[in-house]
Amino acid sequence: MTSTLAEQVKINLTHYNQWSDVVIHAVSNELFAISGKPPQKLDDKEIDVEWIVPKTNSNSKLSVDEINQWFKRIAEIHGNPPQRIAIAVVNDDGTIVYYFIHEGIVKPRQN
C-alpha cells in the first residue's frame, strides 16, 4: 500500500464527508492509518477521534492477526486502544466504502 491510497481516502474524508483534523499516520512501512473527526457522531458512542485504515479492493484478504496489529499500532500512536477502526475499501473506480471493525465482542445496538 502506498501513501497515495491514504491521500485518496484523506481527500474523501475531508472534502466529501467534511471531516476535520484529518491526519495520515505511517504506522509501518506498508500500513497507513488516518485519524480525524467527523462533523457529527457516527453512532451513539462517544468517540473523540475516529481511526481509518485504507485498503484496496484487490487485496481484500484480511487476517485476524493483521487486524489485531492495526489496533496495537494505533494504540501505540494514540496512547490508548481505539474502540473501533473503520476500514476504507477503495475500489478500482475510486469509490470508497467504510466498514467498522470492533475489537472483541460488541453488544448489538437497538433501533
PyMOL commands that place a pseudoatom at each C-alpha (Angstrom):
pseudoatom trace, name=CA, resn=MET, resi=1, chain=A, elem=C, hetatm=0, pos=[0.000, 0.000, 0.000]
pseudoatom trace, name=CA, resn=THR, resi=2, chain=A, elem=C, hetatm=0, pos=[1.251, 3.451, -0.741]
pseudoatom trace, name=CA, resn=SER, resi=3, chain=A, elem=C, hetatm=0, pos=[0.637, 6.800, 0.833]
pseudoatom trace, name=CA, resn=THR, resi=4, chain=A, elem=C, hetatm=0, pos=[-1.258, 7.687, -2.383]
pseudoatom trace, name=CA, resn=LEU, resi=5, chain=A, elem=C, hetatm=0, pos=[-4.092, 5.424, -1.242]
pseudoatom trace, name=CA, resn=ALA, resi=6, chain=A, elem=C, hetatm=0, pos=[-4.099, 7.119, 2.155]
pseudoatom trace, name=CA, resn=GLU, resi=7, chain=A, elem=C, hetatm=0, pos=[-4.132, 10.530, 0.429]
pseudoatom trace, name=CA, resn=GLN, resi=8, chain=A, elem=C, hetatm=0, pos=[-7.148, 9.458, -1.647]
pseudoatom trace, name=CA, resn=VAL, resi=9, chain=A, elem=C, hetatm=0, pos=[-9.051, 8.449, 1.496]
pseudoatom trace, name=CA, resn=LYS, resi=10, chain=A, elem=C, hetatm=0, pos=[-7.981, 11.654, 3.271]
pseudoatom trace, name=CA, resn=ILE, resi=11, chain=A, elem=C, hetatm=0, pos=[-9.338, 13.768, 0.404]
pseudoatom trace, name=CA, resn=ASN, resi=12, chain=A, elem=C, hetatm=0, pos=[-12.622, 11.826, 0.516]
pseudoatom trace, name=CA, resn=LEU, resi=13, chain=A, elem=C, hetatm=0, pos=[-12.948, 12.308, 4.278]
pseudoatom trace, name=CA, resn=THR, resi=14, chain=A, elem=C, hetatm=0, pos=[-12.052, 15.992, 4.158]
pseudoatom trace, name=CA, resn=HIS, resi=15, chain=A, elem=C, hetatm=0, pos=[-13.929, 17.225, 1.097]
pseudoatom trace, name=CA, resn=TYR, resi=16, chain=A, elem=C, hetatm=0, pos=[-16.808, 14.783, 0.615]
pseudoatom trace, name=CA, resn=ASN, resi=17, chain=A, elem=C, hetatm=0, pos=[-17.555, 13.714, 4.187]
pseudoatom trace, name=CA, resn=GLN, resi=18, chain=A, elem=C, hetatm=0, pos=[-16.450, 17.052, 5.725]
pseudoatom trace, name=CA, resn=TRP, resi=19, chain=A, elem=C, hetatm=0, pos=[-14.259, 15.630, 8.475]
pseudoatom trace, name=CA, resn=SER, resi=20, chain=A, elem=C, hetatm=0, pos=[-11.866, 17.907, 10.343]
pseudoatom trace, name=CA, resn=ASP, resi=21, chain=A, elem=C, hetatm=0, pos=[-8.372, 17.384, 11.756]
pseudoatom trace, name=CA, resn=VAL, resi=22, chain=A, elem=C, hetatm=0, pos=[-7.666, 14.583, 9.243]
pseudoatom trace, name=CA, resn=VAL, resi=23, chain=A, elem=C, hetatm=0, pos=[-4.082, 13.322, 9.603]
pseudoatom trace, name=CA, resn=ILE, resi=24, chain=A, elem=C, hetatm=0, pos=[-2.240, 10.448, 7.916]
pseudoatom trace, name=CA, resn=HIS, resi=25, chain=A, elem=C, hetatm=0, pos=[-0.018, 8.355, 10.188]
pseudoatom trace, name=CA, resn=ALA, resi=26, chain=A, elem=C, hetatm=0, pos=[2.660, 5.997, 8.856]
pseudoatom trace, name=CA, resn=VAL, resi=27, chain=A, elem=C, hetatm=0, pos=[2.076, 3.015, 11.115]
pseudoatom trace, name=CA, resn=SER, resi=28, chain=A, elem=C, hetatm=0, pos=[4.659, 0.820, 9.383]
pseudoatom trace, name=CA, resn=ASN, resi=29, chain=A, elem=C, hetatm=0, pos=[6.374, 0.592, 6.004]
pseudoatom trace, name=CA, resn=GLU, resi=30, chain=A, elem=C, hetatm=0, pos=[3.252, -0.952, 4.495]
pseudoatom trace, name=CA, resn=LEU, resi=31, chain=A, elem=C, hetatm=0, pos=[0.433, 0.455, 6.630]
pseudoatom trace, name=CA, resn=PHE, resi=32, chain=A, elem=C, hetatm=0, pos=[-1.032, 3.909, 6.950]
pseudoatom trace, name=CA, resn=ALA, resi=33, chain=A, elem=C, hetatm=0, pos=[-3.777, 4.916, 9.366]
pseudoatom trace, name=CA, resn=ILE, resi=34, chain=A, elem=C, hetatm=0, pos=[-5.844, 8.074, 9.207]
pseudoatom trace, name=CA, resn=SER, resi=35, chain=A, elem=C, hetatm=0, pos=[-7.289, 9.882, 12.206]
pseudoatom trace, name=CA, resn=GLY, resi=36, chain=A, elem=C, hetatm=0, pos=[-9.957, 12.532, 12.109]
pseudoatom trace, name=CA, resn=LYS, resi=37, chain=A, elem=C, hetatm=0, pos=[-13.177, 13.928, 13.492]
pseudoatom trace, name=CA, resn=PRO, resi=38, chain=A, elem=C, hetatm=0, pos=[-16.482, 13.546, 11.647]
pseudoatom trace, name=CA, resn=PRO, resi=39, chain=A, elem=C, hetatm=0, pos=[-18.868, 16.526, 11.618]
pseudoatom trace, name=CA, resn=GLN, resi=40, chain=A, elem=C, hetatm=0, pos=[-21.308, 14.556, 13.794]
pseudoatom trace, name=CA, resn=LYS, resi=41, chain=A, elem=C, hetatm=0, pos=[-21.267, 11.346, 15.806]
pseudoatom trace, name=CA, resn=LEU, resi=42, chain=A, elem=C, hetatm=0, pos=[-21.300, 8.220, 13.646]
pseudoatom trace, name=CA, resn=ASP, resi=43, chain=A, elem=C, hetatm=0, pos=[-23.396, 6.314, 16.193]
pseudoatom trace, name=CA, resn=ASP, resi=44, chain=A, elem=C, hetatm=0, pos=[-24.436, 6.543, 19.835]
pseudoatom trace, name=CA, resn=LYS, resi=45, chain=A, elem=C, hetatm=0, pos=[-20.874, 6.045, 21.156]
pseudoatom trace, name=CA, resn=GLU, resi=46, chain=A, elem=C, hetatm=0, pos=[-18.836, 8.946, 22.467]
pseudoatom trace, name=CA, resn=ILE, resi=47, chain=A, elem=C, hetatm=0, pos=[-15.698, 8.603, 20.358]
pseudoatom trace, name=CA, resn=ASP, resi=48, chain=A, elem=C, hetatm=0, pos=[-13.440, 11.631, 20.162]
pseudoatom trace, name=CA, resn=VAL, resi=49, chain=A, elem=C, hetatm=0, pos=[-11.246, 10.612, 17.223]
pseudoatom trace, name=CA, resn=GLU, resi=50, chain=A, elem=C, hetatm=0, pos=[-12.094, 8.059, 14.554]
pseudoatom trace, name=CA, resn=TRP, resi=51, chain=A, elem=C, hetatm=0, pos=[-9.396, 5.859, 13.006]
pseudoatom trace, name=CA, resn=ILE, resi=52, chain=A, elem=C, hetatm=0, pos=[-9.469, 4.630, 9.412]
pseudoatom trace, name=CA, resn=VAL, resi=53, chain=A, elem=C, hetatm=0, pos=[-7.244, 2.077, 7.666]
pseudoatom trace, name=CA, resn=PRO, resi=54, chain=A, elem=C, hetatm=0, pos=[-7.285, 2.329, 3.850]
pseudoatom trace, name=CA, resn=LYS, resi=55, chain=A, elem=C, hetatm=0, pos=[-7.171, -0.867, 1.786]
pseudoatom trace, name=CA, resn=THR, resi=56, chain=A, elem=C, hetatm=0, pos=[-7.710, -1.568, -1.892]
pseudoatom trace, name=CA, resn=ASN, resi=57, chain=A, elem=C, hetatm=0, pos=[-10.428, -3.874, -3.084]
pseudoatom trace, name=CA, resn=SER, resi=58, chain=A, elem=C, hetatm=0, pos=[-7.813, -6.041, -4.813]
pseudoatom trace, name=CA, resn=ASN, resi=59, chain=A, elem=C, hetatm=0, pos=[-6.051, -7.024, -1.563]
pseudoatom trace, name=CA, resn=SER, resi=60, chain=A, elem=C, hetatm=0, pos=[-9.267, -7.858, 0.247]
pseudoatom trace, name=CA, resn=LYS, resi=61, chain=A, elem=C, hetatm=0, pos=[-7.921, -10.857, 2.155]
pseudoatom trace, name=CA, resn=LEU, resi=62, chain=A, elem=C, hetatm=0, pos=[-7.545, -9.899, 5.792]
pseudoatom trace, name=CA, resn=SER, resi=63, chain=A, elem=C, hetatm=0, pos=[-6.449, -11.996, 8.704]
pseudoatom trace, name=CA, resn=VAL, resi=64, chain=A, elem=C, hetatm=0, pos=[-7.365, -11.616, 12.335]
pseudoatom trace, name=CA, resn=ASP, resi=65, chain=A, elem=C, hetatm=0, pos=[-3.662, -11.140, 13.099]
pseudoatom trace, name=CA, resn=GLU, resi=66, chain=A, elem=C, hetatm=0, pos=[-3.459, -8.211, 10.667]
pseudoatom trace, name=CA, resn=ILE, resi=67, chain=A, elem=C, hetatm=0, pos=[-6.491, -6.526, 12.196]
pseudoatom trace, name=CA, resn=ASN, resi=68, chain=A, elem=C, hetatm=0, pos=[-5.086, -7.085, 15.699]
pseudoatom trace, name=CA, resn=GLN, resi=69, chain=A, elem=C, hetatm=0, pos=[-1.875, -5.383, 14.557]
pseudoatom trace, name=CA, resn=TRP, resi=70, chain=A, elem=C, hetatm=0, pos=[-3.913, -2.340, 13.452]
pseudoatom trace, name=CA, resn=PHE, resi=71, chain=A, elem=C, hetatm=0, pos=[-5.398, -1.971, 16.932]
pseudoatom trace, name=CA, resn=LYS, resi=72, chain=A, elem=C, hetatm=0, pos=[-1.974, -2.468, 18.543]
pseudoatom trace, name=CA, resn=ARG, resi=73, chain=A, elem=C, hetatm=0, pos=[-0.186, 0.057, 16.283]
pseudoatom trace, name=CA, resn=ILE, resi=74, chain=A, elem=C, hetatm=0, pos=[-2.913, 2.689, 16.618]
pseudoatom trace, name=CA, resn=ALA, resi=75, chain=A, elem=C, hetatm=0, pos=[-2.792, 2.259, 20.407]
pseudoatom trace, name=CA, resn=GLU, resi=76, chain=A, elem=C, hetatm=0, pos=[0.949, 2.998, 20.241]
pseudoatom trace, name=CA, resn=ILE, resi=77, chain=A, elem=C, hetatm=0, pos=[0.299, 6.181, 18.234]
pseudoatom trace, name=CA, resn=HIS, resi=78, chain=A, elem=C, hetatm=0, pos=[-2.767, 7.381, 20.122]
pseudoatom trace, name=CA, resn=GLY, resi=79, chain=A, elem=C, hetatm=0, pos=[-1.764, 6.328, 23.625]
pseudoatom trace, name=CA, resn=ASN, resi=80, chain=A, elem=C, hetatm=0, pos=[-4.765, 4.063, 24.192]
pseudoatom trace, name=CA, resn=PRO, resi=81, chain=A, elem=C, hetatm=0, pos=[-6.507, 1.449, 22.059]
pseudoatom trace, name=CA, resn=PRO, resi=82, chain=A, elem=C, hetatm=0, pos=[-9.375, 2.626, 19.860]
pseudoatom trace, name=CA, resn=GLN, resi=83, chain=A, elem=C, hetatm=0, pos=[-12.865, 1.230, 20.487]
pseudoatom trace, name=CA, resn=ARG, resi=84, chain=A, elem=C, hetatm=0, pos=[-13.170, 0.589, 16.767]
pseudoatom trace, name=CA, resn=ILE, resi=85, chain=A, elem=C, hetatm=0, pos=[-11.447, 1.160, 13.462]
pseudoatom trace, name=CA, resn=ALA, resi=86, chain=A, elem=C, hetatm=0, pos=[-13.095, 1.896, 10.138]
pseudoatom trace, name=CA, resn=ILE, resi=87, chain=A, elem=C, hetatm=0, pos=[-11.641, 0.179, 7.112]
pseudoatom trace, name=CA, resn=ALA, resi=88, chain=A, elem=C, hetatm=0, pos=[-11.843, 2.245, 3.930]
pseudoatom trace, name=CA, resn=VAL, resi=89, chain=A, elem=C, hetatm=0, pos=[-12.131, -0.123, 0.982]
pseudoatom trace, name=CA, resn=VAL, resi=90, chain=A, elem=C, hetatm=0, pos=[-11.113, 1.734, -2.185]
pseudoatom trace, name=CA, resn=ASN, resi=91, chain=A, elem=C, hetatm=0, pos=[-12.448, 0.271, -5.423]
pseudoatom trace, name=CA, resn=ASP, resi=92, chain=A, elem=C, hetatm=0, pos=[-10.754, 0.468, -8.829]
pseudoatom trace, name=CA, resn=ASP, resi=93, chain=A, elem=C, hetatm=0, pos=[-13.222, 3.160, -9.953]
pseudoatom trace, name=CA, resn=GLY, resi=94, chain=A, elem=C, hetatm=0, pos=[-12.364, 5.404, -6.992]
pseudoatom trace, name=CA, resn=THR, resi=95, chain=A, elem=C, hetatm=0, pos=[-15.423, 4.717, -4.852]
pseudoatom trace, name=CA, resn=ILE, resi=96, chain=A, elem=C, hetatm=0, pos=[-14.730, 4.269, -1.151]
pseudoatom trace, name=CA, resn=VAL, resi=97, chain=A, elem=C, hetatm=0, pos=[-16.832, 2.202, 1.247]
pseudoatom trace, name=CA, resn=TYR, resi=98, chain=A, elem=C, hetatm=0, pos=[-16.303, 2.356, 5.004]
pseudoatom trace, name=CA, resn=TYR, resi=99, chain=A, elem=C, hetatm=0, pos=[-16.866, -0.554, 7.407]
pseudoatom trace, name=CA, resn=PHE, resi=100, chain=A, elem=C, hetatm=0, pos=[-16.491, -0.585, 11.193]
pseudoatom trace, name=CA, resn=ILE, resi=101, chain=A, elem=C, hetatm=0, pos=[-14.247, -3.201, 12.790]
pseudoatom trace, name=CA, resn=HIS, resi=102, chain=A, elem=C, hetatm=0, pos=[-14.614, -3.557, 16.552]
pseudoatom trace, name=CA, resn=GLU, resi=103, chain=A, elem=C, hetatm=0, pos=[-12.137, -5.157, 18.898]
pseudoatom trace, name=CA, resn=GLY, resi=104, chain=A, elem=C, hetatm=0, pos=[-13.776, -8.005, 20.757]
pseudoatom trace, name=CA, resn=ILE, resi=105, chain=A, elem=C, hetatm=0, pos=[-17.498, -8.603, 21.152]
pseudoatom trace, name=CA, resn=VAL, resi=106, chain=A, elem=C, hetatm=0, pos=[-19.838, -5.655, 20.735]
pseudoatom trace, name=CA, resn=LYS, resi=107, chain=A, elem=C, hetatm=0, pos=[-23.389, -5.588, 22.028]
pseudoatom trace, name=CA, resn=PRO, resi=108, chain=A, elem=C, hetatm=0, pos=[-25.867, -5.109, 19.165]
pseudoatom trace, name=CA, resn=ARG, resi=109, chain=A, elem=C, hetatm=0, pos=[-27.472, -1.705, 19.111]
pseudoatom trace, name=CA, resn=GLN, resi=110, chain=A, elem=C, hetatm=0, pos=[-31.225, -1.344, 19.251]
pseudoatom trace, name=CA, resn=ASN, resi=111, chain=A, elem=C, hetatm=0, pos=[-33.081, 0.581, 16.573]
for i in range(1, 111): cmd.bond("trace and resi %d" % i, "trace and resi %d" % (i + 1))
show_as sticks, trace
zoom trace
